[in-house]
């Protein structure tokens, strides 16, 4: 009898574990596609061959209990099964999947993840002490959930840096538009995010400004917001309506052919960013093209009359879908892999960083089409830039040594701290790459020594074919990274010719793939 009781207890515990975990797996894999709740299925339970080997051939009675319903969105509903409340199904039935987000980001080659902690609707994804309009008054985990914390912890697990977006526009809070009263509210929430969730890599401040619940418009105290960030997270980057990173000017994925990180100092004025930012919700804003005043921010002509300059690098902001939030009717409008690849090569390969918005569905999952296209992008990046052919080539320069007697061998090291620097007044530089045999070349990656600023104004790329020199690319700026599409040329010799530079060029890295 003792043995029987022991067997039945072990079987019951194993059943509970298998049932819950299997259901969680079903939710994870199929939740994004929708669950057919009325479809018949079968369950098979197998005892572990190691732990229960001696019991494998025995007939063991098993009781099966239904402990929850599952919705079409793959959410567990335990309302009718209160006898099983102590099973902790609220942890399984989570409608957000922060670990999946982080895993997807890591698989697709992203370096960091920014969570929209509060958008213009004012709803907070953490249990803020300063409003009832938050996750604590939602069905999620019976009001005990904290998506900000879950996402932060998932980022740590997958080696991603974690950032927060906190919209200053709040269409719910009654203090919006009342000056300091709302600024106090916003600073309190900003303080919560910057003190309770570990190291924050970036604080993304939107310039969007429109009417609040009372019909008023708020004038943001940007300098106060910046002071809070600098004090609480001194290593965090303040982006877009901030002093560290600027946006390219629209949300259409457009990139300037010549993107300068050195611009007029007054471009850091947050009022200027806010003026160009969203004033109301509409689709037209997202696809707005860059106007003439935004096409050239850093040429000599543009900066000639400026008394003060600033280092203010750019970010390209787009969504994988037409809007920033999920809509089922847009499932056939997801950016294709080819489109994402093109944007990546032009943005990351054009002296900007790329922020790509990925909106979850109502159940917290990312739509399979989005995941598929993102995975293709991630695979492309990993496969295309994993094998630097310069490592098996000879490399020479004209002049042969830099102003410190450094050889061009420093150009093989992919960092910004080692570099080849021309003598002052020598603004032309030739870098030659030579292989023993012909190679098929797809991409060229060039990087300037950013600690010494951005210098190159004009360059071209040439290769040898059948004894003749052919030019395959003409460019302007390089900056922190320029990716040149070599379109699969076959050659044993490649030359990068820097034709002009503001001062002596300082090159940090050359990669050929």
C-alpha positions as CSV (number, residue, x, y, z in Angstrom):
1,X,0.0,0.0,0.0
2,X,2.8,2.3,0.8
3,X,4.3,1.7,-2.6
4,X,1.0,2.3,-4.3
5,X,0.5,5.6,-2.5
6,X,4.0,6.7,-3.4
7,X,3.4,5.8,-7.0
8,X,0.1,7.7,-7.2
9,X,1.6,10.8,-5.6
10,X,4.6,10.9,-8.0
11,X,2.3,10.4,-11.0
12,X,0.0,13.2,-9.9
13,X,2.9,15.6,-9.4
14,X,4.4,14.7,-12.8
15,X,1.0,15.1,-14.5
16,X,0.5,18.5,-13.1
17,X,4.0,19.6,-14.3
18,X,3.6,18.0,-17.7
19,X,0.1,19.4,-18.2
20,X,1.1,23.0,-17.3
21,X,4.4,23.0,-19.1
22,X,2.9,21.5,-22.2
23,X,0.1,24.0,-22.2
24,X,2.7,26.8,-21.8
25,X,4.6,25.4,-24.8
26,X,1.4,25.4,-26.9
27,X,0.7,29.0,-26.0
28,X,4.2,30.0,-26.8
29,X,4.3,28.3,-30.2
30,X,0.8,28.6,-31.4
31,X,-0.5,31.6,-29.6
32,X,0.6,34.0,-32.2
33,X,-1.4,32.0,-34.8
34,X,-4.6,31.7,-32.7
35,X,-5.9,28.6,-30.9
36,X,-8.7,26.5,-32.1
37,X,-10.5,26.1,-28.8
38,X,-13.0,23.5,-30.0
39,X,-10.5,21.2,-31.7
40,X,-10.3,17.7,-30.3
41,X,-6.9,16.5,-29.2
42,X,-5.2,13.7,-27.2
43,X,-2.7,13.6,-24.3
44,X,0.1,11.1,-23.9
45,X,2.0,10.9,-20.6
46,X,5.4,9.2,-20.6
47,X,7.3,8.5,-17.4
48,X,10.9,9.5,-17.4
49,X,13.0,6.5,-18.3
50,X,15.7,7.4,-15.8
51,X,13.8,8.4,-12.8
52,X,10.9,5.9,-13.2
53,X,12.5,3.0,-15.1
54,X,11.3,0.4,-12.6
55,X,7.7,1.6,-13.1
56,X,7.7,1.6,-16.9
57,X,5.8,-1.7,-17.3
58,X,3.3,-1.1,-14.4
59,X,-0.3,0.0,-14.9
60,X,-0.6,3.2,-12.9
61,X,-4.0,4.9,-12.3
62,X,-4.0,8.6,-13.3
63,X,-6.6,11.2,-12.5
64,X,-7.0,14.0,-15.1
65,X,-8.4,17.4,-14.1
66,X,-9.3,20.4,-16.2
67,X,-7.7,23.4,-14.4
68,X,-8.3,26.2,-16.9
69,X,-9.8,27.2,-20.2
70,X,-7.7,28.5,-23.0
71,X,-8.8,31.4,-25.2
72,X,-8.3,31.9,-28.9
73,X,-5.5,34.3,-28.0
74,X,-3.7,31.5,-26.0
75,X,-4.5,33.0,-22.6
76,X,-5.4,30.8,-19.7
77,X,-8.8,31.5,-18.0
78,X,-9.0,30.1,-14.5
79,X,-12.2,31.9,-13.5
80,X,-14.3,28.7,-13.4
81,X,-11.6,26.6,-11.7
82,X,-11.0,28.3,-8.4
83,X,-10.2,24.9,-6.7
84,X,-6.9,24.9,-8.6
85,X,-5.9,28.5,-7.9
86,X,-2.8,27.4,-5.9
87,X,-1.2,25.9,-9.1
88,X,0.2,29.3,-10.0
89,X,-1.4,29.4,-13.5
90,X,-1.2,33.1,-13.4
91,X,2.5,32.8,-14.1
92,X,1.9,30.4,-17.0
93,X,-0.9,32.4,-18.6
94,X,1.1,35.5,-19.1
95,X,0.0,37.4,-22.1
96,X,3.4,39.0,-22.5
97,X,6.4,37.0,-23.3
98,X,9.4,39.1,-22.5
99,X,11.8,36.1,-22.8
100,X,10.5,35.5,-26.3
101,X,11.0,39.1,-27.2
102,X,14.6,39.1,-25.9
103,X,15.4,35.7,-27.5
104,X,14.0,37.0,-30.8
105,X,16.1,40.2,-30.6
106,X,19.2,38.2,-29.8
107,X,18.6,35.7,-32.6
108,X,18.1,38.6,-35.1
109,X,21.3,40.4,-34.2
110,X,19.9,43.3,-32.2
111,X,22.2,44.9,-29.6
112,X,19.6,46.4,-27.3
113,X,15.9,46.5,-26.7
114,X,13.8,49.6,-25.8
115,X,10.4,49.0,-24.2
116,X,7.6,51.5,-24.6
117,X,6.8,51.7,-20.9
118,X,4.1,54.4,-21.5
119,X,2.8,55.8,-24.8
120,X,0.6,58.8,-25.5
121,X,-2.4,57.0,-23.9
122,X,-0.7,57.3,-20.5
123,X,-1.0,53.6,-19.6
124,X,2.0,52.4,-17.6
125,X,3.4,48.9,-18.1
126,X,4.7,49.0,-14.5
127,X,2.8,49.5,-11.3
128,X,3.5,53.2,-10.9
129,X,2.7,54.7,-7.6
130,X,1.6,57.9,-9.3
131,X,-1.4,56.8,-11.3
132,X,-4.1,54.2,-11.3
133,X,-3.9,54.0,-15.1
134,X,-1.4,51.2,-15.0
135,X,-0.9,47.4,-15.2
136,X,-1.7,47.1,-11.5
137,X,-5.4,47.6,-12.4
138,X,-5.4,45.2,-15.3
139,X,-6.2,41.5,-15.4
140,X,-2.6,40.7,-16.1
141,X,-1.3,38.5,-13.3
142,X,-4.2,39.7,-11.3
143,X,-2.7,43.1,-11.0
144,X,0.6,41.8,-9.7
145,X,2.5,41.9,-13.0
146,X,5.3,44.3,-14.1
147,X,6.2,44.0,-17.8
148,X,9.1,46.5,-17.4
149,X,10.8,44.3,-14.9
150,X,10.1,41.1,-16.9
151,X,11.6,42.7,-20.0
152,X,14.6,44.1,-18.1
153,X,15.3,40.6,-16.6
154,X,14.9,38.9,-20.0
155,X,17.4,41.4,-21.6
156,X,19.9,40.5,-18.9
157,X,19.4,36.8,-19.5
158,X,20.0,37.2,-23.3
159,X,22.9,39.7,-23.1
160,X,20.9,42.7,-24.4
161,X,21.1,46.2,-23.2
162,X,17.8,47.6,-21.9
163,X,16.3,50.9,-22.6
164,X,13.0,52.7,-21.8
165,X,10.7,54.9,-23.8
166,X,8.5,57.2,-21.7
167,X,6.2,59.5,-23.8
168,X,5.9,63.0,-22.3
169,X,2.6,63.3,-24.1
170,X,-0.1,61.9,-21.8
171,X,-3.7,62.0,-23.0
172,X,-5.0,60.5,-19.7
173,X,-3.5,62.4,-16.8
174,X,-5.5,65.4,-15.8
175,X,-2.4,67.4,-14.9
176,X,-1.2,67.4,-18.5
177,X,-1.1,70.9,-19.8
178,X,-0.8,72.4,-16.3
179,X,3.0,73.1,-16.4
180,X,5.0,72.2,-13.3
181,X,2.2,70.0,-12.0
182,X,2.5,67.7,-14.9
183,X,6.3,68.0,-15.0
184,X,6.3,66.8,-11.4
185,X,4.2,63.8,-12.4
186,X,6.4,63.0,-15.4
187,X,9.6,63.3,-13.3
188,X,8.2,61.0,-10.6
189,X,7.5,58.3,-13.2
190,X,10.9,58.8,-14.8
191,X,12.5,58.5,-11.4
192,X,10.7,55.1,-10.9
193,X,12.0,53.7,-14.1
194,X,15.6,55.0,-13.6
195,X,15.9,53.7,-10.0
196,X,14.0,50.4,-9.8
197,X,15.1,48.6,-13.0
198,X,18.9,48.4,-12.9
199,X,21.2,49.9,-15.5
200,X,19.4,51.7,-18.3
201,X,21.2,51.9,-21.6
202,X,19.1,54.5,-23.3
203,X,16.2,56.8,-22.3
204,X,14.1,57.5,-25.4
205,X,12.2,60.8,-25.1
206,X,9.6,61.5,-27.7
207,X,9.0,65.0,-29.0
208,X,5.4,64.3,-29.7
209,X,3.1,66.9,-28.1
210,X,-0.7,67.3,-28.5
211,X,-3.8,67.8,-26.5
212,X,-4.4,66.0,-23.2
213,X,-7.6,64.8,-21.5
214,X,-8.4,68.4,-20.6
215,X,-7.8,69.8,-24.1
216,X,-4.6,71.5,-23.0
217,X,-1.1,71.2,-24.5
218,X,2.0,70.9,-22.2
219,X,5.2,72.8,-22.6
220,X,7.8,70.2,-21.5
221,X,10.6,71.1,-19.1
222,X,13.3,69.2,-21.1
223,X,16.2,70.5,-19.1
224,X,14.7,69.2,-15.9
225,X,14.1,65.8,-17.5
226,X,17.7,65.7,-18.7
227,X,19.0,66.5,-15.2
228,X,17.1,63.6,-13.7
229,X,18.5,61.2,-16.3
230,X,22.1,62.4,-15.8
231,X,21.8,62.2,-12.0
232,X,20.1,58.7,-11.8
233,X,21.6,57.0,-14.9
234,X,24.8,59.0,-15.8
235,X,25.8,56.4,-18.4
236,X,22.5,56.4,-20.2
237,X,22.1,57.9,-23.7
238,X,19.3,60.4,-24.0
239,X,17.7,60.0,-27.4
240,X,15.7,61.9,-29.9
241,X,14.3,64.8,-27.9
242,X,17.6,64.8,-26.1
243,X,21.2,65.9,-26.3
244,X,22.9,62.7,-27.3
245,X,21.1,61.1,-30.3
246,X,19.0,62.8,-32.9
247,X,16.5,61.3,-35.3
248,X,16.7,61.5,-39.1
249,X,13.6,63.6,-39.3
250,X,10.8,61.1,-40.2
251,X,9.6,57.6,-39.6
252,X,9.8,56.4,-43.2
253,X,13.3,54.9,-43.0
254,X,14.8,57.6,-45.3
255,X,18.6,58.1,-44.9
256,X,20.6,61.0,-46.2
257,X,23.3,60.1,-48.7
258,X,25.7,62.2,-46.6
259,X,25.0,61.9,-42.9
260,X,27.1,64.1,-40.8
261,X,27.4,63.6,-37.0
262,X,28.9,67.1,-36.7
263,X,26.1,69.6,-37.0
264,X,25.1,73.1,-35.9
265,X,24.8,73.2,-32.1
266,X,21.3,74.7,-32.2
267,X,20.1,71.4,-33.6
268,X,20.2,70.1,-30.0
269,X,17.4,72.4,-29.1
270,X,14.5,70.1,-28.1
271,X,12.0,72.6,-29.2
272,X,13.2,72.1,-32.8
273,X,12.8,68.4,-32.5
274,X,9.4,68.8,-31.0
275,X,8.3,71.1,-33.8
276,X,9.1,68.4,-36.3
277,X,7.6,65.6,-34.2
278,X,4.1,64.2,-34.0
279,X,1.3,66.7,-33.0
280,X,-1.6,64.3,-33.5
281,X,-2.2,60.7,-34.4
282,X,-2.2,60.2,-38.1
283,X,-0.6,58.0,-40.8
284,X,0.5,60.9,-42.9
285,X,3.2,61.9,-40.4
286,X,5.0,58.6,-40.5
287,X,5.6,58.7,-44.3
288,X,6.5,62.4,-44.4
289,X,9.5,62.9,-46.6
290,X,12.5,64.9,-45.6
291,X,12.3,68.5,-46.8
292,X,15.1,70.6,-48.3
293,X,16.1,72.1,-45.0
294,X,16.6,68.6,-43.6
295,X,18.6,67.1,-46.5
296,X,21.9,68.7,-45.7
297,X,22.9,69.1,-42.0
298,X,26.6,69.1,-42.0
299,X,28.3,70.1,-45.2
300,X,31.0,72.8,-45.3
301,X,28.5,75.1,-46.9
302,X,25.9,74.4,-44.3
303,X,28.2,75.0,-41.4
304,X,30.2,77.9,-42.8
305,X,28.2,80.5,-40.9
306,X,27.7,78.6,-37.7
307,X,29.6,79.8,-34.6
308,X,29.0,76.6,-32.6
309,X,29.1,73.0,-33.7
310,X,28.1,69.8,-31.8
311,X,28.6,66.1,-32.1
312,X,25.1,64.8,-32.5
313,X,24.9,61.4,-34.3
314,X,21.7,60.2,-36.0
315,X,19.2,57.4,-35.6
316,X,16.9,56.0,-38.3
317,X,13.5,55.2,-36.8
318,X,11.0,52.9,-38.6
319,X,8.4,50.3,-37.8
320,X,8.2,46.8,-39.4
321,X,4.5,47.6,-40.0
322,X,2.8,50.7,-41.3
323,X,2.0,51.9,-37.7
324,X,3.7,51.6,-34.4
325,X,1.1,49.3,-33.0
326,X,-0.3,45.9,-34.1
327,X,-3.4,45.8,-36.3
328,X,-4.6,42.5,-37.7
329,X,-5.6,44.1,-41.0
330,X,-1.9,45.0,-41.6
331,X,-0.7,41.4,-41.4
332,X,-0.1,41.5,-45.2
333,X,1.8,44.8,-45.0
334,X,4.8,43.7,-43.0
335,X,8.1,44.9,-44.3
336,X,9.8,42.2,-46.4
337,X,13.2,40.9,-45.7
338,X,14.5,42.6,-48.8
339,X,13.1,45.9,-47.6
340,X,14.6,45.5,-44.2
341,X,17.9,44.5,-45.6
342,X,17.9,47.6,-47.8
343,X,17.1,49.8,-44.8
344,X,19.8,48.2,-42.7
345,X,22.5,48.7,-45.3
346,X,21.5,52.3,-45.8
347,X,21.1,53.2,-42.1
348,X,23.6,51.2,-40.2
349,X,25.8,51.4,-43.3
350,X,25.2,55.1,-43.6
351,X,26.5,56.5,-40.3
352,X,23.2,56.1,-38.3
353,X,21.9,53.6,-35.9
354,X,18.7,51.7,-36.7
355,X,15.7,51.6,-34.3
356,X,13.2,49.1,-35.6
357,X,9.7,49.0,-34.0
358,X,8.2,45.5,-33.6
359,X,4.6,45.7,-32.2
360,X,3.3,42.6,-30.3
361,X,-0.2,41.3,-30.9
362,X,-2.9,41.5,-28.1
363,X,-1.6,38.3,-26.6
364,X,1.9,39.6,-26.3
365,X,3.3,37.5,-29.1
366,X,5.1,38.7,-32.2
367,X,3.3,37.8,-35.4
368,X,5.0,34.8,-37.2
369,X,5.5,36.9,-40.4
370,X,7.3,39.6,-38.4
371,X,9.5,37.0,-36.8
372,X,10.2,35.2,-40.1
373,X,11.3,38.4,-41.8
374,X,13.4,39.5,-38.8
375,X,15.1,36.1,-38.6
376,X,16.0,36.5,-42.3
377,X,17.5,39.9,-41.5
378,X,19.5,38.5,-38.6
379,X,20.8,35.5,-40.6
380,X,21.8,37.9,-43.4
381,X,23.8,40.1,-41.0
382,X,25.5,37.2,-39.4
383,X,26.3,35.4,-42.6
384,X,27.3,38.4,-44.6
385,X,29.7,40.0,-42.1
386,X,31.3,37.0,-40.4
387,X,34.3,36.4,-42.6
388,X,36.5,39.4,-43.2
389,X,38.6,38.7,-46.3
390,X,41.1,41.4,-45.4
391,X,42.5,38.9,-42.8
392,X,43.9,36.8,-45.7
393,X,45.0,39.7,-47.9
394,X,47.9,42.1,-48.1
395,X,47.2,45.7,-47.1
396,X,49.2,48.8,-48.1
397,X,48.6,52.5,-48.1
398,X,49.8,55.7,-49.7
399,X,51.4,57.2,-47.7
400,X,53.0,53.9,-46.5
401,X,53.1,54.9,-42.8
402,X,50.9,57.3,-40.8
403,X,52.1,60.4,-38.9
404,X,53.1,58.3,-35.9
405,X,55.0,55.7,-38.0
406,X,52.0,53.2,-37.7
407,X,51.6,50.7,-40.5
408,X,48.3,50.0,-42.3
409,X,48.1,46.7,-40.3
410,X,46.1,48.7,-37.7
411,X,43.3,48.8,-40.2
412,X,42.6,45.1,-39.6
413,X,41.5,45.7,-36.0
414,X,37.8,46.4,-35.7
415,X,37.8,49.1,-33.0
416,X,37.8,52.9,-32.9
417,X,40.8,53.3,-30.6
418,X,43.4,52.1,-33.1
419,X,43.7,54.0,-36.4
420,X,45.8,55.2,-39.4
421,X,46.2,59.0,-39.2
422,X,47.6,61.1,-42.0
423,X,49.9,64.0,-41.4
424,X,48.2,67.3,-41.0
425,X,47.6,68.9,-44.4
426,X,47.6,65.5,-46.2
427,X,43.9,65.0,-46.9
428,X,44.2,62.2,-49.5
429,X,44.7,58.5,-48.5
430,X,44.8,55.4,-50.7
431,X,44.2,51.9,-49.1
432,X,45.0,48.9,-51.2
433,X,43.8,45.3,-50.6
434,X,45.5,42.5,-52.5
435,X,44.7,38.8,-52.6
436,X,46.7,35.9,-54.1
437,X,43.7,34.8,-56.0
438,X,40.4,36.4,-57.2
439,X,37.6,36.7,-54.7
440,X,33.9,37.3,-55.1
441,X,33.2,40.4,-53.1
442,X,29.9,41.5,-51.7
443,X,30.4,44.2,-49.1
444,X,33.0,46.7,-48.0
445,X,32.9,48.1,-44.5
446,X,34.8,51.4,-43.7
447,X,35.0,53.1,-40.3
448,X,36.6,56.3,-39.2
449,X,38.3,56.9,-35.9
450,X,35.3,58.5,-34.2
451,X,37.2,59.7,-31.1
452,X,38.9,62.1,-33.6
453,X,35.6,63.2,-35.1
454,X,34.2,62.7,-38.6
455,X,36.5,63.8,-41.4
456,X,36.0,62.2,-44.8
457,X,34.1,64.2,-47.4
458,X,34.6,62.2,-50.6
459,X,35.9,58.7,-51.5
460,X,35.7,56.1,-54.2
461,X,36.3,52.4,-54.5
462,X,38.1,50.8,-57.5
463,X,39.0,47.2,-58.4
464,X,41.1,45.5,-61.1
465,X,39.5,43.4,-63.9
466,X,41.5,42.0,-66.8
467,X,44.4,44.3,-66.2
468,X,42.3,47.5,-66.1
469,X,41.2,49.6,-63.1
470,X,37.4,50.1,-62.8
471,X,35.6,52.4,-60.4
472,X,32.6,50.7,-58.7
473,X,31.5,53.2,-56.1
474,X,31.6,56.9,-55.3
475,X,30.7,58.1,-51.8
476,X,30.9,61.1,-49.6
477,X,30.8,60.6,-45.8
478,X,31.9,57.5,-43.8
479,X,31.5,58.2,-40.1
480,X,31.3,55.4,-37.6
481,X,30.3,53.0,-40.4
482,X,29.9,52.9,-44.2
483,X,28.7,49.8,-45.9
484,X,29.4,49.7,-49.7
485,X,27.6,47.1,-51.8
486,X,30.2,45.6,-54.1
487,X,27.5,43.6,-56.0
488,X,29.5,40.4,-56.1
489,X,32.5,41.6,-58.2
490,X,35.3,39.2,-58.9
491,X,38.8,40.6,-58.3
492,X,42.1,40.1,-56.6
493,X,42.7,43.8,-55.9
494,X,40.6,46.5,-54.3
495,X,41.5,50.1,-53.6
496,X,39.8,52.7,-51.4
497,X,40.7,56.2,-52.4
498,X,39.9,59.0,-50.0
499,X,39.8,62.0,-52.3
500,X,39.0,64.7,-49.7
501,X,38.8,65.2,-46.0
502,X,38.1,68.2,-43.7
503,X,41.4,67.5,-42.0
504,X,43.8,64.7,-42.3
505,X,41.8,61.4,-42.5
506,X,41.8,59.0,-39.6
507,X,40.7,55.5,-40.6
508,X,40.0,52.9,-38.0
509,X,38.9,49.8,-39.9
510,X,38.6,48.2,-43.4
511,X,36.6,45.0,-43.8
512,X,35.7,43.1,-47.1
513,X,33.1,40.4,-47.1
